[in-house]
Amino acid sequence: MTTGFTKRKGMEKEINIYKPYLKVSVEYKGGKTLNEIQNIDKPIYKLSSNENLLGSSPLALAAIMGNIENLNSYPDRTPQRLQNKLSEFYQGELSPNQFICGPSGSEVLELIIRAFMGEGLECLISNPAFLVYQMFSEKQGGIVKDIPLKEPDFGLDVDGLLNAITDKTRILFLTSPNNPTGSYIPEKELDRIVDSVPDHVIVVIDEVYFQFADAHDFCRPLKYVKQGKNVVGINSFSKAYGLAGLRMGYAYTTEKIADYVRQLSKPFLVNLLGLEAAIAALDDDQFIQETVELVQKEKQKIYNAFDRLKLHYWKTQGNFILTKPKMDASDFEDKMFQEGIMVRPVANFGAPGCVRITIGTAEANDAMIAALETIMK
Ligand SMILES: Cc1ncc(COP(=O)(O)O)c(C=O)c1O
């Protein structure tokens, strides 16, 4: 009989490992937070985690303050009120039942991955990409196949992806705008993928940076979900809404997929302040507009500075810019940090030698440019 406990090793008992793949998966280490940085006597600009340097949606903050004394109560058992609000936000084009809400975009991604992936099943990613697709899929025992983005501008290898689909493939992950490259998937390419995938494959399109995209042929997953395709759009309140610390996100998809994935949700999964803040944030058009206008304006200034300083970079559709410094990426990170600027090397996203820099406020960007001038002298 298996007891789960077998023999002693030192003082600890050994356990039977039923899921060995939990140990071998890649690890996602987010960027350092400001609280983790000590002994620095000058202002630090954190341009390493694609946060909103303008702050948080004021409407969300007001909702948080208005509910701060209710924390002795449990929140709603389900995020139904947020689902209703999202349906309104999407002007009734999607019904409340088409939304899956959770404490962050990452957690919603995990629910979807748990729902569709399993031992021996496959998913497709295109590196450089956000690491959690691989990490969470491997933690379900899934096999992750990488069909890398194409040089030199990180275009999607559409044929490569379609040819890699087997009868075991369950999820095709796409990100547009993509982190960390800032590239996007033009509408015609998305059309071709969504129209070509077989019925047993779900196309997950992560669009957490969509507010910042301005390309004429940028296209959101909404179009395909409205057509009833097996497509999921992933969203977050961490980026444009400036609520990364609160952890709120959502996905929209067909009712069938949403009903299925919500089976994995738990009572009280979304906390009280997160729920109220997200509902309020969806009305904050003004904050989103200010945020987007700032990023559009500042990115032009940063491009000009990078051109002048001969720092190689890729044009972006997000609130961050991927660069390839001539020096080693970790040395670049250290030197920028000495100048008070936190940036993010992204080798673990599949972009060795590259560094991602968030577009901040005018003041933060000026400080970042001044730091570059110093370290690249
Ligand atoms: C492409 C992409 N998707 C999803 C997320 C998850 O966002 P969060 O878990 O903060 O909602 C991030 C965060 O950086 C991201 O870059």
The ligand as a Tripos MOL2 file, in Angstrom:
@<TRIPOS>MOLECULE
LIG
   16    16     1     0     0
SMALL
NO_CHARGES

@<TRIPOS>ATOM
      1 C1          1.9770   39.8710  -21.7040 C.3       1 LIG1
      2 C2          1.5080   39.8470  -20.2980 C.ar      1 LIG1
      3 N1          0.4270   39.1260  -19.9850 N.ar      1 LIG1
      4 C3         -0.0620   39.0740  -18.7400 C.ar      1 LIG1
      5 C4          0.5490   39.7650  -17.7240 C.ar      1 LIG1
      6 C5         -0.0180   39.6020  -16.3540 C.3       1 LIG1
      7 O1         -0.3990   40.7400  -15.7320 O.3       1 LIG1
      8 P1         -0.9770   40.6670  -14.2510 P.3       1 LIG1
      9 O2         -0.7710   39.2900  -13.7300 O.co2     1 LIG1
     10 O3         -0.2300   41.6900  -13.4940 O.co2     1 LIG1
     11 O4         -2.4330   40.9890  -14.3980 O.co2     1 LIG1
     12 C6          1.6980   40.5200  -17.9800 C.ar      1 LIG1
     13 C7          2.3910   41.2180  -16.8980 C.2       1 LIG1
     14 O5          3.4740   41.7340  -17.0210 O.2       1 LIG1
     15 C8          2.1870   40.5640  -19.2980 C.ar      1 LIG1
     16 O6          3.2640   41.2710  -19.6160 O.3       1 LIG1
@<TRIPOS>BOND
     1     1     2 1
     2     2     3 ar
     3     2    15 ar
     4     3     4 ar
     5     4     5 ar
     6     5     6 1
     7     5    12 ar
     8     6     7 1
     9     7     8 1
    10     8     9 2
    11     8    10 1
    12     8    11 1
    13    12    13 1
    14    12    15 ar
    15    13    14 2
    16    15    16 1
@<TRIPOS>SUBSTRUCTURE
     1 LIG1         1 GROUP 0 **** ****
